[in-house]
């Protein structure tokens, strides 16, 4: 999760268990514009193979649909699902396995927004990235007429924009939400946790780490200039924060620390 950063440094913020695993979140973002409801990323989902379930020590209580129900939303209420990319831990909840041995879209009324090149990568992944793509989590979207491919930065609905941020994959996208003069920026796997804000903290999963670093610098500059709230996809404790500089280094500031 921390690439070239030595364990003696990263374990100070994310201590590991006896199997060298760290605790991570699977955070999805719900956006309600008053007209449309959009969901950003869908986590691992209920159908991960048992071997991987145990390997990653997955905990899903109450799960994505259960979490939505707790705040008054049903699967049929979602108009758009935006996948930052198609790795299984970001799109596993896109579909579910039926008794008829078929995967069908979890959100029956939603258009699933995916970068066209990410879709193509998912169908024909490179050898290194192949274990991260599970076709049943995204291929059924096409057959059910719910696939919406975009190319590059794209407005999904007024105030919600898909923004290219390559590095983790060649077609990874973040999501920018603008409302009443304020901005929320969902970082996806460009910056998976608040502990990854430091520039060298880049996952070894990233196919193009130099691009990740360059994009971190670019978006952090905008985040500080325009006082964005940022959202961390995999942080287990701090979903939202702000980017600031201390002693010349980028750090994440907890929103509760800001008046």
GIFEN-V905451 format. One record per pair of residues at least 12 apart in sequence whose C-alpha atoms are under 10 Angstrom apart, sorted by the first residue. I is the first residue (numbers start at 1). J is the second residue. D is the distance in whole Angstrom. If there is no record, write none. Layout:
# GIFEN-V905451
i=I j=J d=D
i=I j=J d=D
This chain:
# GIFEN-V905451
i=1 j=21 d=10
i=1 j=22 d=9
i=1 j=192 d=9
i=1 j=193 d=10
i=1 j=196 d=9
i=1 j=201 d=8
i=1 j=202 d=7
i=1 j=203 d=5
i=1 j=204 d=6
i=1 j=205 d=7
i=1 j=206 d=10
i=2 j=195 d=9
i=2 j=196 d=8
i=2 j=200 d=8
i=2 j=201 d=5
i=2 j=202 d=5
i=2 j=203 d=5
i=2 j=204 d=7
i=2 j=205 d=9
i=3 j=200 d=8
i=3 j=201 d=7
i=3 j=202 d=6
i=3 j=203 d=5
i=3 j=204 d=4
i=3 j=205 d=8
i=3 j=206 d=9
i=3 j=209 d=9
i=4 j=200 d=8
i=4 j=201 d=8
i=4 j=202 d=8
i=4 j=203 d=8
i=4 j=204 d=7
i=5 j=200 d=7
i=5 j=201 d=6
i=5 j=202 d=8
i=5 j=203 d=9
i=5 j=204 d=10
i=6 j=201 d=10
i=7 j=20 d=10
i=10 j=195 d=8
i=10 j=196 d=9
i=10 j=201 d=9
i=13 j=194 d=10
i=13 j=195 d=7
i=14 j=195 d=8
i=19 j=55 d=10
i=21 j=55 d=10
i=21 j=56 d=8
i=21 j=57 d=9
i=22 j=56 d=10
i=22 j=236 d=10
i=23 j=56 d=10
i=23 j=57 d=9
i=23 j=58 d=10
i=23 j=234 d=9
i=23 j=235 d=9
i=23 j=236 d=7
i=23 j=237 d=10
i=24 j=58 d=10
i=24 j=192 d=9
i=24 j=193 d=8
i=24 j=233 d=9
i=24 j=234 d=5
i=24 j=235 d=6
i=24 j=236 d=5
i=24 j=237 d=9
i=25 j=43 d=9
i=25 j=58 d=10
i=25 j=59 d=10
i=25 j=192 d=9
i=25 j=193 d=9
i=25 j=232 d=9
i=25 j=233 d=7
i=25 j=234 d=4
i=25 j=235 d=5
i=25 j=236 d=4
i=25 j=237 d=8
i=25 j=238 d=9
i=25 j=239 d=9
i=26 j=41 d=9
i=26 j=42 d=8
i=26 j=43 d=5
i=26 j=44 d=8
i=26 j=45 d=10
i=26 j=58 d=10
i=26 j=59 d=10
i=26 j=60 d=9
i=26 j=63 d=10
i=26 j=64 d=9
i=26 j=89 d=8
i=26 j=90 d=8
i=26 j=192 d=10
i=26 j=232 d=9
i=26 j=233 d=6
i=26 j=234 d=5
i=26 j=235 d=8
i=26 j=236 d=8
i=26 j=239 d=10
i=27 j=40 d=9
i=27 j=41 d=8
i=27 j=42 d=8
i=27 j=43 d=7
i=27 j=64 d=9
i=27 j=90 d=9
i=27 j=188 d=9
i=27 j=192 d=10
i=27 j=231 d=9
i=27 j=232 d=8
i=27 j=233 d=5
i=27 j=234 d=6
i=27 j=235 d=8
i=27 j=236 d=8
i=27 j=239 d=7
i=28 j=40 d=6
i=28 j=41 d=5
i=28 j=42 d=6
i=28 j=43 d=7
i=28 j=64 d=8
i=28 j=67 d=10
i=28 j=83 d=10
i=28 j=90 d=9
i=28 j=186 d=9
i=28 j=188 d=10
i=28 j=231 d=10
i=28 j=232 d=9
i=28 j=233 d=7
i=28 j=234 d=9
i=28 j=239 d=10
i=29 j=41 d=7
i=29 j=42 d=9
i=29 j=81 d=10
i=29 j=82 d=10
i=29 j=175 d=10
i=29 j=186 d=8
i=29 j=231 d=8
i=29 j=232 d=10
i=29 j=233 d=9
i=29 j=239 d=10
i=30 j=68 d=9
i=30 j=73 d=10
i=30 j=78 d=9
i=30 j=81 d=9
i=31 j=78 d=10
i=31 j=80 d=10
i=31 j=160 d=9
i=31 j=177 d=8
i=32 j=78 d=9
i=32 j=79 d=10
i=33 j=157 d=9
i=33 j=158 d=9
i=33 j=159 d=8
i=33 j=160 d=9
i=33 j=177 d=10
i=33 j=179 d=9
i=35 j=79 d=9
i=35 j=157 d=10
i=36 j=77 d=9
i=36 j=78 d=8
i=36 j=79 d=6
i=36 j=80 d=8
i=36 j=157 d=8
i=36 j=158 d=10
i=37 j=73 d=10
i=37 j=77 d=7
i=37 j=78 d=5
i=37 j=79 d=5
i=37 j=80 d=7
i=37 j=81 d=9
i=37 j=110 d=9
i=37 j=157 d=10
i=38 j=77 d=9
i=38 j=78 d=6
i=38 j=79 d=6
i=38 j=80 d=5
i=38 j=81 d=6
i=38 j=82 d=7
i=38 j=110 d=9
i=38 j=111 d=9
i=38 j=112 d=10
i=38 j=156 d=9
i=38 j=157 d=9
i=38 j=160 d=9
i=39 j=78 d=7
i=39 j=79 d=8
i=39 j=80 d=6
i=39 j=81 d=5
i=39 j=82 d=6
i=39 j=83 d=9
i=39 j=107 d=10
i=39 j=110 d=9
i=39 j=112 d=9
i=40 j=80 d=8
i=40 j=81 d=6
i=40 j=82 d=5
i=40 j=83 d=6
i=40 j=84 d=7
i=40 j=90 d=9
i=40 j=91 d=9
i=40 j=112 d=10
i=40 j=113 d=9
i=40 j=174 d=9
i=40 j=175 d=8
i=40 j=186 d=8
i=40 j=188 d=9
i=40 j=233 d=10
i=41 j=81 d=7
i=41 j=82 d=6
i=41 j=83 d=5
i=41 j=84 d=6
i=41 j=85 d=8
i=41 j=86 d=9
i=41 j=89 d=9
i=41 j=90 d=5
i=41 j=91 d=6
i=41 j=92 d=9
i=41 j=93 d=8
i=41 j=94 d=8
i=41 j=188 d=8
i=41 j=233 d=9
i=42 j=63 d=10
i=42 j=64 d=7
i=42 j=65 d=10
i=42 j=81 d=8
i=42 j=82 d=9
i=42 j=83 d=8
i=42 j=84 d=10
i=42 j=88 d=9
i=42 j=89 d=8
i=42 j=90 d=5
i=42 j=91 d=5
i=42 j=92 d=6
i=42 j=93 d=5
i=42 j=94 d=6
i=42 j=95 d=9
i=42 j=106 d=10
i=43 j=60 d=10
i=43 j=63 d=9
i=43 j=64 d=8
i=43 j=83 d=10
i=43 j=87 d=9
i=43 j=88 d=8
i=43 j=89 d=5
i=43 j=90 d=4
i=43 j=91 d=6
i=43 j=92 d=6
i=43 j=93 d=6
i=43 j=94 d=8
i=43 j=233 d=9
i=43 j=234 d=10
i=44 j=58 d=9
i=44 j=59 d=10
i=44 j=60 d=9
i=44 j=63 d=9
i=44 j=64 d=9
i=44 j=87 d=9
i=44 j=88 d=6
i=44 j=89 d=4
i=44 j=90 d=6
i=44 j=91 d=7
i=44 j=92 d=4
i=44 j=93 d=6
i=44 j=94 d=9
i=44 j=137 d=10
i=45 j=60 d=8
i=45 j=63 d=8
i=45 j=64 d=8
i=45 j=65 d=9
i=45 j=88 d=9
i=45 j=89 d=8
i=45 j=90 d=9
i=45 j=91 d=8
i=45 j=92 d=4
i=45 j=93 d=4
i=45 j=94 d=8
i=45 j=95 d=8
i=45 j=96 d=8
i=45 j=106 d=10
i=45 j=137 d=9
i=46 j=60 d=8
i=46 j=63 d=8
i=46 j=64 d=9
i=46 j=92 d=7
i=46 j=93 d=7
i=46 j=95 d=9
i=46 j=96 d=7
i=46 j=97 d=8
i=47 j=92 d=7
i=47 j=93 d=8
i=47 j=95 d=9
i=47 j=96 d=7
i=47 j=97 d=7
i=47 j=103 d=10
i=47 j=136 d=10
i=47 j=137 d=9
i=48 j=88 d=9
i=48 j=89 d=9
i=48 j=92 d=8
i=48 j=93 d=10
i=48 j=134 d=9
i=48 j=137 d=10
i=63 j=93 d=9
i=64 j=93 d=8
i=65 j=93 d=9
i=65 j=106 d=9
i=65 j=107 d=10
i=74 j=107 d=9
i=75 j=105 d=10
i=75 j=106 d=7
i=75 j=107 d=5
i=75 j=108 d=7
i=75 j=109 d=8
i=75 j=110 d=9
i=76 j=106 d=9
i=76 j=107 d=6
i=76 j=108 d=6
i=76 j=109 d=6
i=76 j=110 d=8
i=77 j=107 d=8
i=77 j=108 d=9
i=77 j=109 d=7
i=77 j=110 d=8
i=78 j=106 d=10
i=78 j=107 d=6
i=78 j=108 d=8
i=78 j=109 d=7
i=78 j=110 d=6
i=78 j=111 d=9
i=79 j=107 d=8
i=79 j=108 d=9
i=79 j=109 d=6
i=79 j=110 d=4
i=79 j=111 d=6
i=79 j=112 d=9
i=80 j=107 d=9
i=80 j=109 d=8
i=80 j=110 d=5
i=80 j=111 d=5
i=80 j=112 d=6
i=80 j=113 d=7
i=80 j=146 d=9
i=80 j=148 d=9
i=80 j=156 d=9
i=80 j=157 d=9
i=81 j=94 d=8
i=81 j=107 d=8
i=81 j=109 d=10
i=81 j=110 d=6
i=81 j=111 d=6
i=81 j=112 d=5
i=81 j=113 d=6
i=81 j=114 d=9
i=81 j=146 d=10
i=81 j=147 d=10
i=81 j=148 d=10
i=82 j=94 d=10
i=82 j=110 d=10
i=82 j=111 d=8
i=82 j=112 d=6
i=82 j=113 d=5
i=82 j=114 d=6
i=82 j=115 d=9
i=82 j=148 d=9
i=82 j=156 d=9
i=82 j=161 d=10
i=82 j=162 d=8
i=82 j=173 d=9
i=82 j=174 d=9
i=82 j=175 d=8
i=83 j=112 d=7
i=83 j=113 d=6
i=83 j=114 d=6
i=83 j=115 d=8
i=83 j=118 d=10
i=83 j=138 d=10
i=83 j=162 d=10
i=83 j=172 d=9
i=83 j=173 d=8
i=83 j=174 d=9
i=83 j=175 d=9
i=83 j=188 d=9
i=84 j=113 d=9
i=84 j=114 d=7
i=84 j=115 d=8
i=84 j=118 d=9
i=84 j=162 d=8
i=84 j=163 d=9
i=84 j=164 d=9
i=84 j=165 d=9
i=84 j=169 d=10
i=84 j=171 d=9
i=84 j=172 d=6
i=84 j=173 d=5
i=84 j=174 d=6
i=84 j=175 d=8
i=84 j=186 d=9
i=84 j=187 d=9
i=84 j=188 d=6
i=84 j=189 d=8
i=84 j=190 d=10
i=84 j=233 d=10
i=85 j=113 d=10
i=85 j=114 d=7
i=85 j=115 d=8
i=85 j=117 d=10
i=85 j=118 d=6
i=85 j=119 d=8
i=85 j=121 d=10
i=85 j=122 d=9
i=85 j=133 d=10
i=85 j=168 d=9
i=85 j=169 d=8
i=85 j=170 d=10
i=85 j=171 d=7
i=85 j=172 d=5
i=85 j=173 d=7
i=85 j=174 d=9
i=85 j=188 d=8
i=85 j=189 d=9
i=86 j=114 d=8
i=86 j=115 d=10
i=86 j=118 d=7
i=86 j=119 d=7
i=86 j=121 d=9
i=86 j=122 d=6
i=86 j=123 d=10
i=86 j=132 d=8
i=86 j=133 d=6
i=86 j=134 d=8
i=86 j=135 d=9
i=86 j=137 d=8
i=86 j=138 d=8
i=86 j=169 d=9
i=86 j=171 d=10
i=86 j=172 d=9
i=87 j=118 d=10
i=87 j=122 d=8
i=87 j=129 d=9
i=87 j=130 d=9
i=87 j=131 d=9
i=87 j=132 d=5
i=87 j=133 d=5
i=87 j=134 d=7
i=87 j=135 d=10
i=87 j=137 d=9
i=87 j=138 d=10
i=87 j=169 d=9
i=88 j=131 d=9
i=88 j=132 d=6
i=88 j=133 d=6
i=88 j=134 d=6
i=88 j=135 d=9
i=88 j=136 d=10
i=88 j=137 d=7
i=88 j=138 d=9
i=89 j=132 d=8
i=89 j=133 d=9
i=89 j=134 d=10
i=89 j=137 d=10
i=89 j=234 d=10
i=90 j=132 d=10
i=90 j=137 d=10
i=90 j=188 d=9
i=90 j=189 d=9
i=90 j=233 d=9
i=90 j=234 d=10
i=91 j=133 d=9
i=91 j=134 d=9
i=91 j=136 d=10
i=91 j=137 d=6
i=91 j=138 d=7
i=92 j=106 d=10
i=92 j=133 d=10
i=92 j=134 d=8
i=92 j=135 d=10
i=92 j=136 d=9
i=92 j=137 d=5
i=92 j=138 d=8
i=93 j=105 d=9
i=93 j=106 d=7
i=93 j=107 d=9
i=93 j=137 d=7
i=93 j=138 d=10
i=94 j=106 d=6
i=94 j=107 d=7
i=94 j=112 d=8
i=94 j=136 d=9
i=94 j=137 d=6
i=94 j=138 d=7
i=94 j=139 d=10
i=94 j=140 d=9
i=94 j=141 d=8
i=95 j=107 d=8
i=95 j=108 d=10
i=95 j=136 d=7
i=95 j=137 d=5
i=95 j=138 d=7
i=95 j=139 d=9
i=95 j=140 d=8
i=95 j=141 d=8
i=96 j=136 d=9
i=96 j=137 d=8
i=96 j=140 d=10
i=97 j=136 d=9
i=97 j=137 d=9
i=102 j=136 d=9
i=102 j=140 d=9
i=103 j=135 d=10
i=103 j=136 d=6
i=103 j=137 d=8
i=103 j=138 d=9
i=103 j=139 d=9
i=103 j=140 d=7
i=103 j=141 d=9
i=104 j=136 d=9
i=104 j=137 d=9
i=104 j=138 d=9
i=104 j=139 d=9
i=104 j=140 d=6
i=104 j=141 d=8
i=104 j=143 d=9
i=104 j=144 d=8
i=105 j=136 d=10
i=105 j=137 d=8
i=105 j=138 d=8
i=105 j=139 d=10
i=105 j=140 d=7
i=105 j=141 d=6
i=105 j=142 d=10
i=105 j=143 d=10
i=105 j=144 d=8
i=105 j=146 d=8
i=106 j=137 d=10
i=106 j=141 d=10
i=107 j=146 d=9
i=108 j=141 d=10
i=108 j=144 d=9
i=108 j=146 d=8
i=109 j=146 d=8
i=110 j=141 d=10
i=110 j=145 d=10
i=110 j=146 d=7
i=110 j=147 d=9
i=110 j=148 d=10
i=111 j=141 d=9
i=111 j=145 d=8
i=111 j=146 d=5
i=111 j=147 d=6
i=111 j=148 d=6
i=111 j=149 d=10
i=112 j=138 d=9
i=112 j=141 d=7
i=112 j=142 d=9
i=112 j=145 d=10
i=112 j=146 d=6
i=112 j=147 d=5
i=112 j=148 d=6
i=112 j=149 d=8
i=113 j=146 d=9
i=113 j=147 d=7
i=113 j=148 d=5
i=113 j=149 d=6
i=113 j=150 d=7
i=113 j=154 d=10
i=113 j=156 d=8
i=113 j=162 d=9
i=114 j=138 d=10
i=114 j=147 d=8
i=114 j=148 d=6
i=114 j=149 d=5
i=114 j=150 d=6
i=114 j=151 d=9
i=114 j=162 d=9
i=114 j=171 d=9
i=114 j=172 d=9
i=114 j=173 d=9
i=115 j=148 d=8
i=115 j=149 d=5
i=115 j=150 d=5
i=115 j=151 d=6
i=115 j=152 d=7
i=115 j=153 d=9
i=115 j=154 d=9
i=115 j=162 d=9
i=115 j=163 d=10
i=115 j=164 d=9
i=115 j=171 d=7
i=115 j=172 d=8
i=115 j=173 d=7
i=116 j=148 d=9
i=116 j=149 d=5
i=116 j=150 d=6
i=116 j=151 d=6
i=116 j=152 d=9
i=116 j=171 d=8
i=117 j=149 d=9
i=117 j=150 d=9
i=117 j=151 d=8
i=117 j=152 d=9
i=117 j=170 d=8
i=117 j=171 d=6
i=117 j=172 d=9
i=118 j=149 d=9
i=118 j=150 d=10
i=118 j=151 d=10
i=118 j=169 d=8
i=118 j=170 d=7
i=118 j=171 d=5
i=118 j=172 d=7
i=118 j=173 d=9
i=119 j=138 d=8
i=119 j=139 d=9
i=119 j=147 d=10
i=119 j=149 d=8
i=119 j=150 d=10
i=119 j=171 d=9
i=120 j=171 d=10
i=121 j=133 d=9
i=121 j=169 d=9
i=121 j=170 d=9
i=121 j=171 d=8
i=122 j=134 d=8
i=122 j=135 d=7
i=122 j=138 d=9
i=122 j=139 d=9
i=123 j=135 d=7
i=123 j=138 d=9
i=123 j=139 d=8
i=126 j=207 d=10
i=128 j=205 d=9
i=128 j=207 d=8
i=129 j=169 d=9
i=129 j=205 d=8
i=129 j=206 d=9
i=129 j=207 d=8
i=132 j=205 d=10
i=150 j=162 d=9
i=151 j=163 d=10
i=151 j=164 d=9
i=151 j=171 d=9
i=152 j=164 d=6
i=152 j=165 d=9
i=152 j=171 d=8
i=152 j=172 d=10
i=152 j=173 d=8
i=153 j=165 d=9
i=153 j=173 d=8
i=153 j=174 d=9
i=153 j=175 d=10
i=154 j=175 d=10
i=155 j=175 d=10
i=155 j=176 d=9
i=156 j=175 d=10
i=157 j=177 d=10
i=158 j=177 d=9
i=158 j=178 d=9
i=158 j=179 d=9
i=159 j=176 d=8
i=159 j=177 d=6
i=159 j=178 d=5
i=159 j=179 d=6
i=159 j=180 d=10
i=159 j=183 d=9
i=160 j=175 d=7
i=160 j=176 d=6
i=160 j=177 d=5
i=160 j=178 d=6
i=160 j=179 d=9
i=160 j=183 d=10
i=160 j=184 d=10
i=160 j=185 d=10
i=161 j=173 d=10
i=161 j=174 d=8
i=161 j=175 d=6
i=161 j=176 d=5
i=161 j=177 d=7
i=161 j=178 d=8
i=161 j=185 d=10
i=162 j=174 d=6
i=162 j=175 d=5
i=162 j=176 d=6
i=162 j=177 d=9
i=162 j=186 d=10
i=163 j=175 d=6
i=163 j=176 d=7
i=163 j=185 d=10
i=163 j=186 d=10
i=163 j=187 d=10
i=164 j=215 d=9
i=165 j=187 d=9
i=165 j=188 d=9
i=165 j=189 d=9
i=165 j=190 d=7
i=165 j=211 d=8
i=165 j=212 d=8
i=165 j=214 d=10
i=165 j=215 d=6
i=165 j=216 d=9
i=165 j=218 d=10
i=165 j=219 d=9
i=166 j=189 d=10
i=166 j=190 d=8
i=166 j=206 d=9
i=166 j=207 d=9
i=166 j=208 d=8
i=166 j=209 d=9
i=166 j=210 d=10
i=166 j=211 d=6
i=166 j=212 d=6
i=166 j=213 d=10
i=166 j=214 d=9
i=166 j=215 d=7
i=167 j=189 d=9
i=167 j=190 d=7
i=167 j=202 d=10
i=167 j=205 d=10
i=167 j=206 d=6
i=167 j=207 d=6
i=167 j=208 d=4
i=167 j=209 d=6
i=167 j=210 d=7
i=167 j=211 d=5
i=167 j=212 d=4
i=167 j=213 d=8
i=167 j=214 d=9
i=167 j=215 d=8
i=167 j=216 d=10
i=168 j=188 d=9
i=168 j=189 d=6
i=168 j=190 d=6
i=168 j=191 d=9
i=168 j=202 d=9
i=168 j=203 d=8
i=168 j=204 d=9
i=168 j=205 d=7
i=168 j=206 d=4
i=168 j=207 d=6
i=168 j=208 d=6
i=168 j=209 d=7
i=168 j=210 d=10
i=168 j=211 d=8
i=168 j=212 d=6
i=169 j=189 d=9
i=169 j=190 d=9
i=169 j=205 d=9
i=169 j=206 d=6
i=169 j=207 d=6
i=169 j=208 d=7
i=169 j=209 d=9
i=169 j=211 d=10
i=169 j=212 d=9
i=170 j=206 d=9
i=170 j=207 d=7
i=170 j=208 d=7
i=170 j=211 d=9
i=172 j=188 d=8
i=172 j=189 d=8
i=172 j=190 d=8
i=173 j=186 d=9
i=173 j=187 d=8
i=173 j=188 d=7
i=173 j=189 d=9
i=173 j=190 d=9
i=174 j=186 d=6
i=174 j=187 d=5
i=174 j=188 d=6
i=174 j=189 d=9
i=174 j=190 d=8
i=175 j=187 d=7
i=175 j=188 d=8
i=175 j=231 d=10
i=176 j=228 d=10
i=176 j=230 d=9
i=177 j=228 d=10
i=177 j=229 d=10
i=178 j=228 d=10
i=181 j=226 d=10
i=182 j=226 d=8
i=182 j=227 d=8
i=182 j=228 d=7
i=182 j=229 d=8
i=183 j=223 d=9
i=183 j=226 d=8
i=183 j=227 d=8
i=183 j=228 d=5
i=183 j=229 d=6
i=183 j=230 d=8
i=184 j=223 d=9
i=184 j=227 d=9
i=184 j=228 d=6
i=184 j=229 d=5
i=184 j=230 d=6
i=184 j=231 d=7
i=184 j=240 d=9
i=184 j=241 d=10
i=184 j=242 d=10
i=185 j=219 d=9
i=185 j=223 d=8
i=185 j=228 d=7
i=185 j=229 d=6
i=185 j=230 d=5
i=185 j=231 d=6
i=185 j=232 d=9
i=185 j=240 d=9
i=186 j=229 d=9
i=186 j=230 d=6
i=186 j=231 d=5
i=186 j=232 d=7
i=186 j=233 d=7
i=186 j=239 d=10
i=186 j=240 d=9
i=187 j=216 d=9
i=187 j=219 d=9
i=187 j=230 d=7
i=187 j=231 d=6
i=187 j=232 d=6
i=187 j=233 d=7
i=187 j=234 d=10
i=188 j=231 d=8
i=188 j=232 d=7
i=188 j=233 d=5
i=188 j=234 d=8
i=189 j=202 d=9
i=189 j=203 d=9
i=189 j=205 d=10
i=189 j=206 d=9
i=189 j=212 d=9
i=189 j=232 d=8
i=189 j=233 d=7
i=189 j=234 d=8
i=190 j=202 d=8
i=190 j=203 d=9
i=190 j=206 d=9
i=190 j=209 d=10
i=190 j=211 d=10
i=190 j=212 d=6
i=190 j=213 d=9
i=190 j=215 d=8
i=190 j=216 d=7
i=190 j=232 d=9
i=190 j=233 d=9
i=191 j=203 d=9
i=191 j=212 d=9
i=191 j=213 d=10
i=191 j=215 d=10
i=191 j=216 d=8
i=191 j=230 d=10
i=191 j=231 d=9
i=191 j=232 d=7
i=191 j=233 d=8
i=191 j=234 d=9
i=191 j=235 d=10
i=192 j=231 d=9
i=192 j=232 d=5
i=192 j=233 d=5
i=192 j=234 d=5
i=192 j=235 d=7
i=192 j=239 d=10
i=193 j=231 d=9
i=193 j=232 d=5
i=193 j=233 d=7
i=193 j=234 d=5
i=193 j=235 d=4
i=193 j=236 d=8
i=193 j=237 d=9
i=193 j=238 d=8
i=193 j=239 d=8
i=193 j=240 d=10
i=193 j=252 d=9
i=194 j=230 d=10
i=194 j=231 d=9
i=194 j=232 d=7
i=194 j=233 d=9
i=194 j=234 d=9
i=194 j=235 d=6
i=194 j=236 d=10
i=194 j=237 d=9
i=194 j=238 d=7
i=194 j=239 d=8
i=194 j=240 d=9
i=194 j=241 d=8
i=194 j=242 d=9
i=194 j=243 d=9
i=194 j=251 d=8
i=194 j=252 d=6
i=194 j=253 d=9
i=194 j=254 d=9
i=195 j=232 d=10
i=195 j=235 d=8
i=195 j=238 d=10
i=195 j=251 d=8
i=195 j=252 d=8
i=196 j=216 d=10
i=196 j=232 d=9
i=196 j=235 d=10
i=196 j=250 d=10
i=196 j=251 d=9
i=196 j=252 d=9
i=197 j=216 d=8
i=197 j=217 d=10
i=197 j=220 d=9
i=197 j=232 d=10
i=197 j=243 d=8
i=197 j=244 d=10
i=197 j=249 d=9
i=197 j=250 d=6
i=197 j=251 d=6
i=197 j=252 d=6
i=198 j=213 d=9
i=198 j=216 d=9
i=198 j=217 d=10
i=198 j=245 d=10
i=198 j=249 d=7
i=198 j=250 d=6
i=198 j=251 d=6
i=198 j=252 d=9
i=199 j=212 d=9
i=199 j=213 d=6
i=199 j=214 d=9
i=199 j=215 d=10
i=199 j=216 d=7
i=199 j=217 d=8
i=199 j=249 d=8
i=199 j=250 d=7
i=199 j=251 d=9
i=200 j=212 d=10
i=200 j=213 d=7
i=201 j=213 d=9
i=202 j=216 d=10
i=216 j=250 d=10
i=217 j=250 d=9
i=219 j=243 d=10
i=220 j=242 d=9
i=220 j=243 d=6
i=220 j=244 d=8
i=220 j=245 d=10
i=220 j=250 d=8
i=220 j=251 d=10
i=221 j=243 d=9
i=221 j=244 d=9
i=221 j=245 d=10
i=221 j=250 d=10
i=222 j=243 d=10
i=223 j=242 d=8
i=223 j=243 d=6
i=223 j=244 d=9
i=224 j=242 d=8
i=224 j=243 d=6
i=224 j=244 d=6
i=224 j=245 d=9
i=224 j=250 d=10
i=225 j=243 d=10
i=225 j=244 d=10
i=227 j=242 d=7
i=227 j=243 d=8
i=227 j=244 d=9
i=228 j=241 d=9
i=228 j=242 d=7
i=228 j=243 d=8
i=229 j=241 d=6
i=229 j=242 d=5
i=229 j=243 d=8
i=229 j=253 d=10
i=229 j=254 d=10
i=229 j=255 d=8
i=230 j=242 d=6
i=230 j=243 d=8
i=230 j=252 d=9
i=230 j=255 d=10
i=238 j=252 d=10
i=238 j=253 d=10
i=238 j=254 d=7
i=238 j=255 d=9
i=239 j=254 d=9
i=239 j=255 d=10
i=240 j=252 d=9
i=240 j=253 d=9
i=240 j=254 d=7
i=240 j=255 d=7
i=240 j=256 d=10
i=241 j=253 d=6
i=241 j=254 d=5
i=241 j=255 d=5
i=241 j=256 d=9
i=241 j=257 d=9
i=241 j=258 d=10
i=242 j=254 d=7
i=242 j=255 d=7
i=242 j=257 d=10
i=242 j=258 d=9
